[in-house]
Amino acid sequence: CSETSGSGWSADYSKMPGCAGTSCTISDFDTMLKQHVETGFQDAMKTHAGGTWSCTATASLSSDSSDDMSSDAVLLAVPAIPDPSLFMAGSIGEDEGSCEAETGKLMMDAGLNTAMEGLNSCEHNVDEGSKTVTLDFPSCDATAVAITACSTAGGMSYTVDMACSETSGSGWSINFSKMPGCSGTSCTISDFNTMAKGHMETAFQDGIQSSAGGTWSCTATASLSSDPSDDMSSDAALSAIPAIPAPAVFMASSIGEGDSTCGTETGQIYEDAGLNTALEECSACAPTTDGKTITFDYPSCDATADAIAACSSAGGMSYTVDVACSETSGIGAVADWSVDYSKMPG
């Protein structure tokens, strides 16, 4: 409390003890008691000392200044875990192919909802030394059940890392690692960032703050798989690879140019039906997959020899092209994948 009309006096009550029910929170104090305490002290000081007084009351959950927030209090503050996709679900009346509409339909699946609710049974790990509470979802049996339920419902599983820290001085943090979510198959990380990220961060901040007090900051980061080394299956990546055009198609020019030009010669060659057929057959060459790298090795494919022979028969000159493609944004169906076309014939 401080005297505000000019005397300069102040009166500080440090760590004054109180006793409340075990379910009470700092939020309860702020709502039900804080203003009454402040007014009571202000009026009492004015009555006994005169002047005009201003008092501010701040409550904490422990009388020990080195531990204003105990690990038990933090654990009690961990909110019930909402399915991240709740923030992405839109109305069924939207475009049926949209992320919102697909996710909205998934959220009507009773089995999926039950499985997601089961995540609240996942155990917390507490490190008193670092004041860190961690929920490691991949190590929890309920996570596998949720992922299976998502697949059964026709959805696409993804995960969210939610990192929350208390910023007003207690030093505690709560980390939700690889928390599973389920969304429509057309959804991307960009959709999550646009539709869900901000709302989810706010929901977790408010949920923790209302139970434990203090000021919390949460950051959510989503990925398309519970395994960061396999954000997308090889089958899905393969399905995204376009039909392979013959490299020489880009060199073929108008027949009307000079007869000795590369463009004209190549254009004439591409009028040969046998050559076109042989090059089209190269699209049947099978790729190999290693990690997140897909490789088309054309010299090992029988169709390549046929294409080279057809080129010679059409009066052309064979050459090869190496094309190396990589996904660089980390977003979408083939995030961080690469595709290498080795010695593609032209």
C-alpha positions, 0 to 999 in steps of 0.5 A, a space after each residue: 500500500 502507498 499513500 498517494 496524496 503527498 506524504 510518501 509513506 508506504 506499507 508492505 505486507 509480504 507473504 501474508 498467509 491465507 487458507 483456502 479450499 484445495 480446489 481454489 486457484 489464483 483466478 478464484 482469488 482474483 475474482 472473489 477476493 482481490 478487490 475486497 482485500 485491497 479496498 479493506 486495506 485502503 479504507 483501514 489505512 485511511 481511517 487510522 493514518 489519514 491521507 489517501 491510500 492505494 493498495 494492490 494485492 497479489 496472491 501466489 499458491 505458496 508461502 515459500 518465495 523460492 517456489 511460488 508455484 509448486 509442481 503439484 499446482 502446475 500439474 493441476 493446471 494442465 488442461 484437459 487436452 482438446 483435439 487440435 483439429 477442433 480448431 480446424 473443423 468448419 461447417 458441413 455446409 462448406 465446400 465438401 473438398 475443403 479442409 474445414 468441411 472434411 475435418 468437421 465430418 471427422 469430428 462427428 465420428 464417435 469412435 474418434 472422439 472417444 479415442 481423443 478423450 483417452 489422451 487425457 489419461 497420458 502420464 506427465 513427467 516432472 523434472 523438479 530441477 528444471 521446473 519442467 512438466 512433459 507429456 510425451 504422447 508417443 510413449 502413451 498407449 492412448 496415442 496409438 489408439 487415437 491414430 488408429 481411430 483417425 485412420 478408421 474415420 478416414 482422416 489424416 493424422 498429424 501431431 502438435 508440439 505445444 511449448 508453454 512457459 510461465 513468463 512472470 517469474 516462476 520458471 515453470 514450463 509445460 511441454 506437450 510433445 507430439 500431441 496427436 490430431 486428426 484432420 481432413 486428408 486435404 489439410 496442410 500445415 498451412 491450414 493448421 497455421 491459418 485456422 488453428 494455431 492461434 486459437 489453440 495457443 490461446 486456449 492452452 494459455 488461458 486454461 493453464 493461467 486460470 488454474 495456476 495463475 501467473 502469465 503463460 505463453 504457449 507456442 504450437 508447432 504442427 507436423 504431418 506425422 507422429 514420426 518427424 523422420 517420416 512426415 509422409 509415406 513413400 506411397 503418397 510421395 510417389 503418387 505426387 510425381 507427375 508423368 515424365 516428359 521426354 527432355 527433347 520435347 522442350 528442344 523441338 521447334 517449328 519445322 519452318 526453321 532452318 533445316 540445320 538448326 537443333 530445334 528443327 532437327 529435333 522437331 522432325 524426329 518427334 514426328 516419328 511415331 515409334 520414337 514417341 511410343 518408346 519414350 512414353 514407355 519410360 514412364 513405366 520405369 519403377 523407382 526405388 525409395 530410400 528414406 525420403 529420397 525417390 530415385 528413377 535409375 533409367 539405365 537399369 530400366 529395359 524401356 531405356 534401351 528401347 528408347 535409345 534404339 528408337 532414337 537411332 532408328 529415327 535418325 536422332 542422337 541420344 543423350 541423358 538428363 539428370 534431374 534432381 528435385 527437392 521440396 523446400 518449404 517443409 509444408 504439404 503432402 511431400 514435405 522435405 522429400 526429394 526425387 532424383 531422375 538419373 540418366 533420363 533418356 532424350 
